[in-house]
Amino acid sequence: MAFLTLVTVLTSALLLVQSPRASEYQVKAVFLFNFAQFVDWRSPPAQDPRAPLLIGILGDDPFGAILDETVRGERLGERPFEIRRLRQLRDIEACNILFISRSENERVEQILAAVQNRPILTVSDGDDFAKRGGMIQFVNDKNRIRLRINVEAAQAANVTISSKLLRVAEIVRTPPR
Amino acid sequence: MTSPRSLFLILATTVVWALPARAQQRDSVEALKRLSLDQLMNVEVMSVALRPQRLFETPSAIQVITQDDIRRSGATSLPEALRLASNLQVAQVDARQWAISARGFNSTTANKLLVLIDGRTVYTPLFSGVFWDVQDVLLSDVDRIEVISGPGATLWGANAVNGVINVITKDAKETGGLQVTGGGGNELRGLGSARYGGGLGAHAKYRIYGKAFSRDPTLRPNGQDAPDGWHMGQGGFRLDWDASASNRLSLLGDWYDGRIAQANPGHIGVSGGNLTAKWAHPLSAKSDLAVQAYYDRTHRDIPGTFGEDLDIYDVDVQQRAAVHPRHDVVWGVGYRLINDRVVNTDSLAFLPPHVARQWFTAFAQDEIALASDRLHVTLGTKIEHNDYTGFEIQPSGRVNWTFSPSRTLWAAVSRAVRTPSRIDRELFVPATPSYFLAGGPDFRSENELAYELGYRHQQGALVLALASFYNRYHGLRSLEQVNPPNPTPIVIANGQHGESYGAEATASYRITDDWQVRAGYTELRVHIWPNPGSTDRSRGTAESHTPDRQLSLRSSLRLGTQWSLDGGFRYLSEIANQQLPAYAELDARVGWQPVAALEVSLAGRNLLHAHHAEFGTPAARRGIQRGVYGMAQWHF
């Protein structure tokens, strides 16, 4: 009878592989959305105040529809949010927030070099992202999402992160090479 | 038998799946968006793991061995890596056998510790313990090893009397590319492994691996090689598929085959394989469901002693739900079937040779947040049914008080049982009457009442933890003389009781970003007495072989970007009831990483003495020799 149970549970499991609801990435999506409110981009002043605030996802998209759903109908001042899945490194230029997927773990340095000094908030949950020169790293700690922020990296790119966000984060530096 | 429990299991999971999905997601996103940053950081994310991360938060004596710790220790096997947890008693018996336990009761057939590899219980129903020679993983694929000393029976069930070891390997997403490792030396004669990780479409990643090693024999008391050299090969895979944002499926499997020399004619042959399927399914931001099923097969042939073929089938379902802002509930059900076939010899027999046994488990636990999240009370119980003793109840109550952001005080009271195994009831020596030793037909569960008190402190780079305990045991296994004062025949019974107490202290200090030092110190006393009327005269010498104290010191230093230097010192006091002297040993490793893709290392194990013994009576003990090996690892 163990087999009956097993078979029932497993077949049911396979039949039900659809409904998109999230956990870890739901929380991360809401963080990404919140970051827009706690970050000041000293971007070119002439920018259209209604231009969309662009969140780019580089690499395999772990969010599915969640991120789109999170920002749907939301605005920052007059700016609506827009999510863009990026295919190439050169597409990052227009982003305000760049989420780098774990799939890009091995070429993070290359990506950050391409971003360098552009006012783009770089975010990832890849290994040692903040220490490797990224701005905000999601860290899974005891089933909760923690933030690790490299303030120097943000400052170098003229991205100011609000003290409200810094207060809840762990501050790290890029180790000297 | 389609028990009510099986039906309940099927029904419960079906009902949970039927809940309306989409509306819930929208609601939960909106709810999350209303949270402050602080609140958002306190939202628990449901992990893919069936059980592990949960335990990290429970107030208990937990130590975590990370991948970096394992790599930099130079460990080449799971037991060697477990030496890094100072709350375990780890003793190498001979080239392949280890005695590993927590809080005493150590022996080669230690039975009060539960060991899991990726959620799969590695366990033999022969003695409720672990054959360490066949528990292997590719160590570079291990994410972490959680080691809990103290009872974990409420969440984990029988055997988790004095501790739980939880080996967790990395998600396949984190092990991409080709990695080749090779090396060898005098004791570890040779070790080679290869692992390749790749993708199947955008959302599924896999890895496959193969490894093989050969180990040198240990020394007999007379200084000659003991006949225990061995070699083994193992291969396996892991597939992780993010089928959608809320459905993660994993499939894991391993297969191994090995040959071990022995004193009797012939070789010990070991082989086996296992297959595990896991499904993690968040139901909302506040609830998730995890289902796991596995099949595990082991074969062991010890010519002249016995042979065994064992099949284990296991299914577990677990749900977590934050049912109320103050209540975080975990509940689950499980079923296990074992089919054990022993080939008896003249020297010993398990009777009947072939048994099928089943276990049903159900547990529930509520973590209640009191006093603005600083005080947590966790109440729970496990109810288990086994074929030997029927129902067993294992409740626990725990309190966790975080009285400042960096200081936590915790306390716990738990009941745990060690249910009978085949050795207790069904072992007969020799195989036919008249028996020298006979299993006890009435052997019941051994039970424990455990009281624990612990403290954790973090001050910047300094982390301190102290766990103390007092345990009472009833119905401990005894060897009753049937016709005293004649020493034999002996029948196994529950004629002993006992107590154990002690403390485990750990400190870690990060002196600079590149230099970390750690210390662990454990004091432990185990006392065992015969019950009134018992004819057992062993005073527990058959049940517990444990040093009173052990000390470990570790230093991990990085020198520039290319070099690393690690050292680990350990001291263990004598094991009095084996007349085994105290010993101190040192392991060291130098690593050189000239480019990101290559690491070369030289490691020394047990450097202080040409050989030393860690376990066993004078005639039986083996000399563990100094070992040196070199290793190279390429990552393409």
Interface residues (C-beta under 8 A of the other chain):
Chain A: M1 A2 F3 L4 T5 L6 T8 V9 L10 S12 A13 L16 V17 Q18 S19 P20 R21 A22 S23 E24 Y25 Q26 V27 A29 V30 F31 F33 N34 F38 D60 D61 P62 F63 G64 A65 I66 E69 T70 R102 S103 N105 E106 D127 N140 K142 N143 R144 I145 R146 L147 K164 L165 V168 P175 R177
Chain B: M1 T2 S3 S6 L9 I10 T13 T14 W17 A21 R22 Q24 Q25 R26 S28 V29 L32 K33 L35 L37 D38 L40 M41 N42 V43 E44 V45 M46 S47 Q53 R54 F56 E57 K173 E174 G176 G177 A202 H203 D242 A243 S244 A245 S246 N247 L249 A277 W279 H281 P282 L283 S284 A285 D288 V291 A293 Y313 V315 V317 Y335 R336 L337 Q358 D513 T561
